[in-house]
């Protein structure tokens, strides 16, 4: 059977090598929990990404460039880190629903490349796999090796409903922990799916609060193609935005950089390259690789800020507290979690 990414590994290997720095740093930012892990009530950890007006990462800032506000009150930053290769735990949540069938082989290859890149065998970096269709399942528990995850991916087939929220809940409650979470290693998950959910017992609000309580940063690589939106794209956006992550849409503009697009119509439509041709396969693999690189680069260039709230009254311990991070530079975009829940005694 033809696969648009059949040669994905061979063709992108040189570029993965070139971006090994991204990989090492991406490993520095991913993790989760078997039991919701408690953080000391007086310490707040905030990963931050800064980009310029063109979306390029700004990676040379100092502690003095940042201001952080808790419930509108400026705080004193007590810890600042911009080093790469920080320990992480990587949660890969794979959509196995019927909606993923059309591009399944493409995203299967992409997920495999992602895990090989992010789990080089160093004990500092761990990962796990959760698949979700009508039910969610921990398919590979926390490990420092990519191979068990990749081998499992090769054996699974999509079909059924979509229990995304249950998968996020499971990632927070049903996997083996790594000592030191969520400070070192930090926690990040990557959802490869379209954000649709029609089978979960848990709700979006429930799992979003759980992720915020567990200091998880959520990223998405959307499987939604142009013209096939499900209406659930805003779910991935909300999960990412509230936790400080981002969403990539590699299939939304597959032809954007293809010479001849909109200038060489065909009988089937105004496409320069038809699905199934070498031109389409190249455009698709490039788009997915770029999405992986963007997510890797996002985590790689994060700054880590920690502070002790100047005023955390006992009355607010169970209340969501808003965060706002500012950078004293013009024309930059700051991405960080929107808030947190103080630990309960």
C-alpha positions in Angstrom: 0.0 0.0 0.0 1.3 3.4 -0.9 2.3 5.7 2.0 3.0 9.4 1.5 5.6 9.1 4.2 7.1 5.8 3.2 10.5 7.3 2.9 10.0 9.7 5.8 12.8 8.4 7.9 15.4 8.3 5.1 14.7 11.8 3.8 14.5 13.7 7.0 17.3 12.0 8.9 19.9 14.6 7.9 17.6 17.4 9.0 16.9 15.6 12.3 20.7 15.5 12.9 20.9 19.2 12.2 18.3 19.8 14.8 19.8 17.6 17.4 20.1 20.6 19.7 16.3 21.0 19.5 15.9 17.3 20.4 18.1 17.5 23.4 16.3 20.5 24.7 12.8 19.2 23.8 13.7 16.3 26.1 14.1 18.9 28.8 10.5 19.8 28.9 8.1 16.8 28.9 6.5 15.0 31.8 3.4 13.7 33.8 2.2 11.7 36.8 0.7 8.4 38.1 -0.6 10.1 41.2 -1.1 13.9 41.0 2.3 15.0 42.3 2.3 17.7 44.9 4.5 20.8 44.7 5.4 22.7 47.8 2.7 25.3 48.4 5.2 28.1 48.5 6.9 27.4 45.2 5.5 28.1 41.7 7.3 26.8 38.6 6.6 28.6 35.3 8.1 27.5 31.9 8.1 30.4 29.5 8.7 30.7 25.7 9.5 34.0 24.0 9.2 34.6 20.3 9.7 37.7 18.1 7.1 39.2 15.7 8.1 36.6 13.0 7.7 33.6 15.4 11.4 33.1 15.9 12.6 32.0 19.3 14.3 34.6 21.5 16.8 32.6 23.6 19.3 35.1 25.0 17.3 36.8 27.7 18.4 37.4 31.3 16.4 37.2 34.5 16.2 41.0 34.6 14.2 40.9 31.4 11.2 39.1 33.0 8.4 40.2 35.3 5.9 37.8 36.7 2.6 38.7 38.3 0.5 36.5 40.6 -3.1 37.7 40.9 -1.9 41.0 39.5 0.9 41.4 42.1 4.5 41.5 40.9 6.6 38.7 42.4 10.3 38.3 43.1 11.9 35.7 40.7 14.1 33.5 42.9 15.2 31.0 40.3 16.0 31.5 36.6 17.2 28.9 34.1 17.7 28.9 30.4 20.0 25.9 30.1 19.3 23.2 27.5 19.1 19.5 28.0 17.0 19.7 31.1 15.4 16.4 32.3 11.9 15.8 31.1 9.2 13.1 30.9 7.4 13.0 27.5 3.8 11.9 27.3 2.7 10.9 23.7 -1.1 10.8 23.4 -2.1 9.1 20.1 -5.6 9.5 18.6 -6.7 6.1 17.4 -10.2 7.1 16.5 -11.9 6.7 13.1 -11.0 10.3 12.3 -7.3 9.4 12.2 -7.6 6.7 9.5 -7.0 8.9 6.4 -3.5 10.0 7.4 -2.7 7.2 9.9 0.5 6.0 8.2 1.8 9.6 7.9 1.3 10.3 11.6 2.5 6.9 12.7 5.8 7.6 11.0 5.9 11.1 12.5 5.2 9.8 16.0 8.0 7.3 15.7 10.5 9.9 14.5 9.4 12.2 17.3 10.0 9.5 20.0 13.4 8.4 18.5 14.4 12.1 18.6 13.2 12.8 22.1 14.3 9.6 23.8 18.0 9.0 22.9 18.5 6.5 25.6 19.7 8.9 28.3 18.1 8.2 31.7 17.4 12.0 32.1 14.7 11.6 29.5 11.6 9.4 29.9 8.5 8.9 27.9 5.3 6.9 27.7 2.5 6.2 25.2 -1.3 6.5 25.7 -3.6 5.5 22.9 -7.2 6.6 22.9 -10.2 5.6 20.8 -13.4 4.6 22.5 -11.3 4.0 25.6 -7.9 5.3 26.7 -5.1 2.9 27.5 -1.5 3.2 28.8 0.1 1.2 26.1 3.7 1.7 27.1 4.5 2.9 30.7 7.2 5.3 31.5 10.6 4.3 30.0 13.8 6.0 28.9 13.9 4.0 25.7 12.1 5.0 22.5 12.1 1.5 21.0 9.2 0.0 23.1 7.0 2.9 22.2 7.9 2.7 18.5 7.3 -1.0 18.4 3.9 -0.6 20.0 2.9 2.1 17.6 3.6 -0.3 14.7 1.1 -2.8 16.1 -1.9 -0.6 16.7 -4.7 0.2 14.3 -7.1 3.2 14.4 -10.9 2.7 14.8 -13.7 3.6 17.2 -14.5 6.8 19.1 -12.3 9.4 20.7 -11.7 9.5 24.5 -9.2 12.4 24.6 -10.2 13.7 28.0 -9.9 10.3 29.6 -6.4 9.9 28.0 -5.3 13.2 29.6 -6.8 12.1 32.9 -5.0 8.8 32.6 -1.7 10.5 31.9 -2.1 12.4 35.2 -3.1 9.4 37.3 -2.1 6.1 35.8 1.5 5.9 34.9 4.8 5.2 36.6 6.4 8.4 38.1 10.0 9.6 37.7 11.7 10.8 40.9 11.8 14.6 41.1 8.7 15.4 39.0 7.4 18.0 38.3 10.5 20.2 39.1 13.2 18.0 37.5 12.1 16.4 35.3 9.4 18.7 34.1 6.1 17.5 32.5 4.9 17.9 28.9 2.6 15.9 26.7 2.2 15.9 23.0 -1.3 15.1 21.6 -1.3 13.8 18.0 -5.0 14.1 17.1 -7.7 16.5 16.0 -9.0 17.4 19.5 -12.3 15.6 19.0 -13.9 13.8 22.0 -17.1 11.7 22.0 -16.3 8.9 24.4 -14.8 10.3 27.6 -16.2 9.9 31.1 -14.2 13.0 32.1 -14.9 16.5 30.9 -12.7 19.2 29.4 -12.8 21.3 32.5 -11.9 18.4 34.8 -8.8 17.4 32.9 -7.7 20.9 32.2 -7.8 21.6 36.0 -5.9 18.3 36.6 -3.2 19.3 34.1 -2.9 22.7 35.7 -2.6 21.2 39.2 0.1 18.8 37.9 2.1 21.5 36.1 1.7 19.9 32.7 2.4 21.8 29.5 0.3 20.5 26.6 1.3 20.6 22.9 -0.7 19.4 19.9 0.2 18.2 16.4 -3.2 18.4 14.8 -4.3 15.7 12.3 -7.0 18.0 10.8 -6.6 18.6 7.1 -7.7 21.6 5.2 -11.4 21.3 4.3 -12.0 18.5 6.9 -12.3 20.5 10.1 -14.3 18.7 12.8 -15.1 21.7 14.9 -12.9 20.4 17.7 -9.8 22.4 16.8 -10.5 24.9 19.6 -10.2 22.1 22.1 -6.5 21.5 21.4 -6.0 25.3 21.3 -7.6 25.7 24.7 -5.6 22.9 26.3 -2.4 24.3 24.9 -3.0 28.0 25.6 -4.1 27.4 29.2 -1.0 25.3 30.0 1.6 27.3 28.1 1.9 25.1 25.0 1.1 25.4 21.3 -0.7 23.6 18.4 0.8 22.8 15.0 -1.4 22.2 11.9 0.8 20.5 9.3 -2.0 19.4 7.0 -3.7 22.8 6.8 -1.3 24.3 4.3 0.4 21.3 2.7 0.8 23.1 -0.6 1.8 26.5 0.8 5.4 26.2 -0.4 4.9 24.0 -3.4 5.8 25.7 -6.7 2.8 25.8 -9.1 0.1 25.7 -6.5 -3.0 27.5 -7.8 -1.3 27.9 -11.2 -1.7 24.4 -12.6 -5.3 23.3 -12.2 -6.2 19.7 -12.7 -9.5 18.0 -13.6 -10.0 17.0 -10.0 -9.4 20.5 -8.7 -7.0 23.4 -8.6 -4.0 21.5 -7.3 -0.5 21.5 -8.7 0.3 18.1 -7.2 -2.3 15.4 -6.7 -2.5 13.2 -3.7 -0.4 10.1 -4.3 2.3 11.8 -6.3 5.9 12.3 -5.3 5.2 16.1 -5.0 2.4 15.5 -2.5 4.5 13.1 -0.5 7.4 15.5 -0.3 5.1 18.4 0.7 3.4 16.3 3.3 6.5 15.0 4.9 8.1 18.4 5.0 5.0 19.9 6.6 4.9 17.2 9.3 8.7 17.4 9.9 8.4 21.2 10.3 5.6 20.7 12.8 7.7 18.3 14.9 10.6 20.8 14.7 8.5 23.7 15.8 7.2 21.8 18.9 10.7 20.6 19.7 12.1 24.1 19.3 9.4 25.5 21.5 10.3 23.3 24.4 14.0 23.7 23.7 14.0 27.4 24.1 11.9 27.7 27.2 13.0 29.6 30.2 12.2 28.3 33.7 11.1 30.8 36.4 10.4 29.9 40.0 9.1 32.1 42.7 7.5 32.0 46.2 4.2 34.0 46.2 4.5 37.1 48.3 1.0 36.8 49.6 -0.8 33.4 49.4 -3.6 33.5 52.0 -5.1 30.3 53.3 -8.4 31.4 51.9 -7.1 31.1 48.4 -5.3 27.8 48.6 -8.1 26.0 46.7 -8.6 28.8 44.2 -7.1 29.1 40.8 -4.6 31.9 40.8 -3.8 33.8 37.6 -0.3 34.3 36.2 1.0 36.9 33.8 4.6 36.9 32.6 5.9 40.0 30.8 9.2 40.6 29.0 10.7 44.1 28.9 11.2 44.1 25.1 9.1 45.5 22.2 7.5 43.2 19.6 7.8 39.9 21.4 5.2 37.3 22.3 5.4 35.6 25.7 3.8 32.1 26.1 3.3 30.7 29.6 0.7 28.9 31.6 -2.3 31.1 32.5 -2.4 30.2 36.2 -2.0 27.4 38.8 -3.7 25.8 41.8 -1.8 26.1 45.0 -1.1 22.8 46.7 -3.7 21.8 49.3 -2.4 20.7 52.7 
